[in-house]
Amino acid sequence: MGSLWMLVAGLLFACMGSLVKLGGADFTSSELVFYRSFFGLIIVYAMLHRSKLSFATPHWRGHIWRGLSGTIAMLLFFYCITALPLATAITLNYTSSLFLSVFTVLVLKDKFHAPLTTALVVGFAGIILLLHPTLEHNQLFPGLLGLISGVLAGVALLNVRQLGVLGESGIRVVFYFNLSATLISGVWMFTDTLHTLSFSNLPLLIAIGASATFAQLFMTRAYRTGQTLVVGSLAYSTVVFSALFGLIFWNESLSVSAWLGIALVIASGMLSLRLAPTNTEVSK
């Protein structure tokens, strides 16, 4: 089933997050966004060239919207990480799946599927239990920006789905997203503190770019070939994998409510797979 590719993407996104956490000791958020995008661009360029696919596309408007919405969502998310508690920033960003469920009805004219939407909400409730987000009164503006990052991320995912319906190659989708993200984050990076690259930290930056790129490729495949709401539920797996990585590698403890949240996320994914209409998956 195409939707299951999102689990692979979720694992790789969690790996990327762990690598970003390591890189945060030497680089600013703007630098990490740029290097993630830049090295990812090199990797996907080589894949595009090797596959002999043309760089030309008749769907350039879709790529522009996907690039702008996705990159701005990512920049807002990284800003919110610095201005809000990490759990709050992540929770607000993951409202993207909820917004996507609304967009598929309003824009793609998909029929509202109450059971799948319920599974999506159950998964989001699990995220809240796992992360315990908080928001102080003086954090309302950053909180609003965090919510906007969720909306724009939902728009970006909608664009991915639309490009898939049009038959656009997943490699081209990721290439043009990385190109947009590299250009926009490069401008942001030069307004912030710059740190010198060295041979010792170069492998880490390449690994961030590689894990992000392959995660994007698998995510794009999931949204192109899977059922949109099912993929949205499975996208919450990134947070679960990240929590488990924190437990294993950083000895971070998990409360009883956090384990309950993980159970709800898993239940949401299993329920969405069981409820998924069998005729909406497309093999590409």
C-alpha positions in Angstrom: 0.0 0.0 0.0 1.4 3.4 -1.1 0.5 5.1 2.2 3.0 2.9 4.2 5.9 4.7 2.5 5.1 7.5 5.1 6.4 5.2 7.9 9.8 5.0 6.1 9.7 8.8 5.7 8.7 9.2 9.3 11.7 7.2 10.5 14.1 9.2 8.2 12.6 12.5 9.4 13.2 11.4 13.0 16.8 10.6 12.0 17.2 14.0 10.5 15.8 15.6 13.6 18.4 13.8 15.7 21.2 14.9 13.4 19.9 18.5 13.5 20.0 18.3 17.3 23.7 17.3 17.1 24.4 20.0 14.6 22.8 22.7 16.8 25.9 22.8 18.9 27.9 24.2 16.0 25.4 25.9 13.7 22.5 28.3 13.9 19.0 27.2 12.8 19.3 29.2 9.5 22.5 27.5 8.7 21.1 24.1 9.3 18.0 24.8 7.1 20.4 25.9 4.3 22.8 23.0 4.5 19.9 20.5 4.8 18.5 22.0 1.6 21.8 22.5 -0.2 23.2 19.1 0.2 19.8 17.6 -0.4 19.7 19.5 -3.7 23.0 18.0 -4.8 21.9 14.5 -3.9 18.5 14.8 -5.8 20.2 16.5 -8.7 22.5 13.5 -9.1 19.4 11.2 -8.9 17.5 13.2 -11.5 20.5 13.3 -13.8 21.2 9.5 -13.4 17.5 8.7 -14.1 17.8 10.7 -17.3 14.6 12.7 -16.4 14.3 16.1 -17.9 14.5 19.1 -15.6 11.8 20.8 -17.6 8.2 20.5 -16.3 4.9 21.7 -17.5 3.7 22.0 -13.9 6.0 24.8 -12.8 3.2 26.7 -11.1 2.6 23.7 -8.8 6.3 23.5 -8.0 6.5 27.3 -7.2 3.6 27.0 -4.8 5.0 23.8 -3.2 8.4 25.4 -2.9 7.2 28.7 -1.4 4.6 27.2 1.0 7.0 24.4 2.2 10.0 26.6 2.6 8.1 29.4 4.5 6.5 26.7 6.7 9.9 25.3 7.5 11.4 28.7 8.3 8.5 29.6 10.5 8.8 26.3 12.3 12.5 26.8 13.0 11.8 30.3 14.2 9.1 28.9 16.6 11.6 26.4 17.9 13.6 29.4 19.2 10.6 31.4 20.5 8.4 28.7 21.9 8.8 25.5 23.9 10.0 22.8 21.5 6.9 20.6 22.2 4.6 23.5 21.4 6.4 24.3 18.1 6.2 20.7 17.0 2.6 20.3 17.9 1.6 23.5 16.0 3.5 22.4 13.0 1.8 19.0 13.0 -1.6 20.6 12.7 -0.6 20.4 9.0 -2.4 17.0 8.7 -5.6 18.4 10.1 -5.5 21.4 7.7 -4.7 19.0 4.9 -7.8 17.0 5.6 -9.8 20.3 5.2 -8.0 21.3 2.0 -8.7 17.9 0.3 -12.4 18.5 0.8 -12.4 22.2 -0.2 -9.8 22.1 -3.0 -9.6 18.6 -4.3 -13.4 18.1 -3.7 -12.7 14.8 -2.0 -15.7 13.3 -0.1 -15.6 14.0 3.6 -14.6 10.7 5.3 -15.7 10.9 9.0 -14.0 7.7 10.2 -10.6 8.6 8.7 -10.9 12.2 10.0 -11.6 10.8 13.5 -8.5 8.6 13.2 -6.5 11.7 12.3 -7.8 13.6 15.3 -7.1 10.6 17.6 -3.5 10.7 16.3 -3.2 14.4 17.0 -4.5 13.9 20.5 -1.7 11.4 20.9 0.8 14.0 19.8 -0.6 16.4 22.5 -0.3 13.7 25.2 3.2 12.9 24.1 4.5 16.4 23.9 2.5 18.3 26.5 2.6 21.6 24.6 2.2 24.9 26.6 1.7 28.5 25.5 2.2 31.5 27.7 0.3 34.8 27.3 3.4 36.6 25.9 3.9 33.8 23.3 0.7 34.3 21.4 2.3 35.9 18.4 5.0 33.2 18.0 2.1 30.7 18.6 0.1 32.3 15.7 3.2 32.0 13.5 3.5 28.3 14.5 -0.1 27.7 13.5 0.6 29.5 10.2 3.5 27.1 9.7 1.0 24.2 10.1 -1.4 25.8 7.6 1.4 26.4 5.0 2.8 22.9 5.6 -0.7 21.6 4.8 -0.8 23.7 1.6 2.6 22.2 0.6 1.4 18.7 1.2 -1.7 19.5 -0.9 0.6 20.7 -3.7 2.5 17.4 -3.5 -0.8 15.5 -3.8 -1.9 17.7 -6.8 1.4 17.2 -8.6 1.1 13.5 -8.1 -2.4 13.5 -9.6 -0.9 15.4 -12.6 1.7 12.6 -13.0 4.7 14.6 -12.0 7.8 12.7 -11.0 8.5 12.5 -7.3 12.2 13.2 -7.9 11.4 16.4 -9.7 9.0 17.5 -6.9 11.8 17.0 -4.3 14.4 18.7 -6.6 12.4 21.9 -7.1 11.5 22.0 -3.4 15.2 21.8 -2.4 16.0 24.4 -5.0 13.5 26.8 -3.5 14.5 26.0 0.0 18.2 26.5 -0.7 17.7 29.9 -2.3 15.3 31.3 0.3 17.2 29.9 3.3 20.5 31.1 1.8 19.2 34.7 2.0 18.0 34.1 5.6 21.4 32.5 6.6 23.4 35.6 5.5 21.3 37.8 7.9 22.4 35.7 10.8 25.7 34.6 12.4 27.9 32.4 10.1 30.1 29.6 11.3 33.0 28.1 9.5 32.7 24.7 7.9 35.3 22.1 8.7 36.0 18.5 7.6 34.9 17.3 11.0 31.3 18.6 10.8 30.9 18.2 7.0 29.7 14.6 7.2 27.0 15.5 9.7 25.7 18.2 7.4 25.7 15.8 4.4 23.9 13.2 6.5 21.2 15.8 7.5 20.7 16.6 3.8 20.7 13.0 2.8 18.2 11.9 5.5 15.9 14.9 4.7 16.1 14.2 0.9 15.2 10.5 1.1 12.5 11.3 3.7 11.0 13.8 1.2 11.2 11.3 -1.6 9.3 8.6 0.4 6.8 11.2 1.7 6.2 12.4 -1.8 5.7 8.8 -3.0 3.2 8.2 -0.1 1.1 11.3 -1.0 1.3 10.5 -4.7 0.3 6.9 -4.4 -1.5 6.6 -1.1 -4.7 7.8 0.5 -4.2 11.4 1.7 -5.8 11.1 5.2 -4.1 7.8 5.9 -0.7 9.3 5.0 -1.6 12.2 7.3 -2.2 9.8 10.2 1.0 7.9 9.5 2.9 11.2 9.4 2.6 11.4 13.2 5.0 8.5 13.4 7.9 11.0 13.1 7.2 12.3 16.6 7.0 8.7 18.0 10.3 7.7 16.4 11.8 11.0 17.7 10.6 10.3 21.2 12.1 6.7 21.0 15.4 8.1 19.7 15.5 10.5 22.6 14.9 7.6 25.0 17.6 5.4 23.4 20.3 8.0 22.6 19.8 10.8 25.1 18.3 8.9 28.0 15.2 11.1 27.9 12.4 9.7 30.1 8.8 9.2 28.9 5.9 9.7 31.3 2.8 7.5 31.5 0.9 10.0 29.5 3.6 10.1 26.9 3.4 6.3 26.4 -0.4 6.7 26.2 0.2 9.3 23.5 2.4 6.9 21.6 -0.3 4.2 21.9 -2.9 6.7 20.4 -0.6 7.6 17.5 -0.1 3.9 16.7 -3.8 3.2 17.1 -4.5 6.1 14.8 -2.2 4.7 12.1 -3.6 1.2 12.3 -7.2 2.5 12.3 -6.6 4.7 9.3 -5.1 1.7 7.4 -8.1 -0.4 8.2 -10.6 2.3 7.3 -8.8 3.4 4.1 -10.9 3.0 0.9 -9.2 0.3 -1.2 -9.9 2.0 -4.5 -8.0 5.3 -3.8 -4.5 3.9 -3.9 -2.7 4.5 -7.2 0.4 2.6 -8.2 3.0 4.8 -9.8 
